Amino acid sequence: MTDRTREIIEELRLVVTGKTLDALLPPLVYALLNSTLGLTLAAAAALLCAALITLIRLARGQKIQYAALGFAAVFLAAGLAYITKNAANYFLSAALTSGLLVASCAVSLAVGRPLAAWASHLTRGWPLAWFWREDVKPAYTEVTLVWMALLTMRLWVQISLLRSGDALRLGLTNALLGWPVTIPVLVFSYVYGMWRLRKLGGPGVDEYTEGQKPPWRGQVKGF
């Protein structure tokens, strides 16, 4: 395994560890069981699945914020589907989330503070001022544009399937458009972002925080 491959795997682990199962499994349980057991039992199974994941995280001493948020999302989505008596509405919250993320990308780009930079800041704790440098920010702007394109495509698919009312197709499509698509996008974001930072010629975050003068080595790890 090359050093770059190992680096990418480490970066992915930093982003997705503990979240994939929490987000992916309950909706899949719901979608697969709805066609055979009906809305009520499928919703109950999805809630039970989300609750079990939360309890497992607690028992292992792991962080539960993503599992807890996942449980809350499943609870609200299942409640909406049950109240409206429409199984497809379980996935309405996913479409709303996609819409909110598209809007967040658009607003962040409009104000010159790309969402990819905020995501990196929240994940790594790097100083915001570094992200807004003119020899750094274009890399995060371009990655945010890629994210926005993916999210817009996902939103269009989700709205189309919601209108069709097909809960099974919605569940499978949401699963496919979740982490199976997100992980390659994250890999691309990292590889492209690192390449773009080197082309821009700005300081690495460590060089910036230490107040070093050019010529800079540039960012060598992390985006």
N, C-alpha and C positions, 0 to 999 in steps of 0.2 A: 504494500500500500504506500503510495507516494505521500510526501509531507502535505501537499496541497489537498489531496483527497481526505487525509486524516483531519486537516484543519476544517474542511467543509463539514465533515461529519460532526466534529465538535461544535461548530456553530449551529447546526441543525438541532443537536441535542439541547443546546442552550435555549433555543426558541420553543421546541415542541415537547420536551420531556414533561410527562405528567398531564398533558392536555389532550393528546390525540384520542385516547380511549374515552375520556370524559365527554368529549364533544361528539364523537362518531357513533358510539355503540347505542345509546338510548334511541335516537331517531331511526336507526336501522332496525332495532327490535320492534318499534312501533310499526314501521312500514311493512315488515315481513309478516307480522301477526294480524294486522288489520284485515287483510283479505280473508283470513281463515277464522279468526276469533271475534271479529267485530270491533267497533270503535271503543267501547267501554273497556273491554279486557286488554286490548292493545295499548290503550293509554295507561291503564294500571300497570301493565308489564314494563312500559317505558319508564314510568315513575319509580317502580321497584328497582329497575336496572340502575337508574341514576342515583337512587338512595344507597344501593349496595356499593357503587363506586366511591361515593362519599365516605361510607363507613370503612371501606378498605383503606382509603387514604388516611383516615384518622387512626386506624389500628396500626398502620405502618409508620406513623409519625410524620407523614408527608404533608406538604401544603395542600389545603383543601379549597382554596379560593376558587380555582377553576372548576373543581367538582361541584362546589356549592352553587356557583353561578350556573353550571350546566343543569343542576337539579332544579333551580328556580326557573330556568328557561323552559325545561321540559314540563314543569308544573303549569306554567302559564299557557304554553302551547297546547297541552292536553286539555286544559280547562276551556280554552277557546274552541277547540275542535268539538268537545262534548256539548258546550252550550249551543253552538250553531248547528250541531248534528251533521257536520261536514268534516269527514276525516282529513281532507286535503288542507283544511285550515290549521292543522297541527303545524304545518310548515310555513305559515304566514309570518311567524316571527323571524324565520331565517331570511325570507325575502325582505322584511323590514330592516334587518341587520345589514343585508347587502346594500340596500338603498342608503342607509345611514353612512356606511363606509364609503360609498361612491361620493356622497355629498361631502364627507370629511376630506377625501382626497381633493375634490374640486376646490373647496374653500381654502385648504392649506396651500394649494398651488396658487390660487388667486392672491393670497396675502404674502406669498413668497416664503412660506414656512412649511416645506413639504412634509407630508405625513410620515414618510420613511425615516426622516431625521428624528421626528418625535418618537417613533417606535424604537429606534436605536438608542436614543437618550434614555427612555424609560427602562430598556433592557440592560443597558451597560452603565448608565450613570455618567456618561461623558458630558463635559460642559456644553451647554447649548450654544454659546458664542462660537465654538469651533465649527459647529454644523452650518452656521450662517455665513461663514467666510466665502468670498466669491471664488476662491480656489478649492472649495469643498462642496458647497451647496448644489452645484449643477448635477453632481453624481446622485444625490438624494432626490432631486427634482425629477430626473429621468427615470429612476426606479419607481417613484410614486406614480408617474404616468403609466408605467407597465402595470402596476397594481390596479390603477383605476380602470384600465382596459379590461383586465381579467374580471374585476368585480362588476363592471357594467354588463359583460357577457353573461356572468352568472345570474345577475338580477333579471336580465331579459328571459333567460331560460326558466327561472323560478316563476316569474309572472305568467309565462306561457303555460306552464304545467299547472299552476294554481287555477287558471281559467278553465283548464280541461277537467279539473277535479279528480285526477288520477293519483291517489295517495301513494300507491306502490311505486309508480314511476318517479313521483316527487322524492320519496325517500331514497331511492337508489341514485337518482341524479344528484341530490344534495350531498350524498356520501361521496360520489365520484368527483363532484366539484369542490369538495372540502379538502382534506389533507392530500389525497392522491394528486390533485392539481396544485395545491398550495406548496407542497414540498419542492417540486421542480422549479416553481416560481421563486421560492426562497433561495434555492441553489443558484439560479440565474442572477437574482438580485445581488447575492454575495460576490459571485465571480465578476459580473459586469461592474458592480460598484467598486470593487477593489481595483480593477483595471482602469476605470474612469478616474478614480482618485489619483492614481499614479500619473495619468495623462494630464490632469489639472495641475500637478506639481506643487500642491500645497503641503503644509506640514502634517506629520502624523499627530494624532491626538496627544501623545506623550511629549512630542516636541513643542506643541502649542502650550500645554500646561506648564512646561518647564521654561517657557519664554525663549526658546532657542531661535537663533537667526538663520536665514538661508545661507548656503544651500541646505535644503532639507532632505532627509532620507525618504520621507513620506510615510503613509500608513502601510504597515507591513502585516497587520493581522486585525481582523474585526472590521465590520462595516456598519 
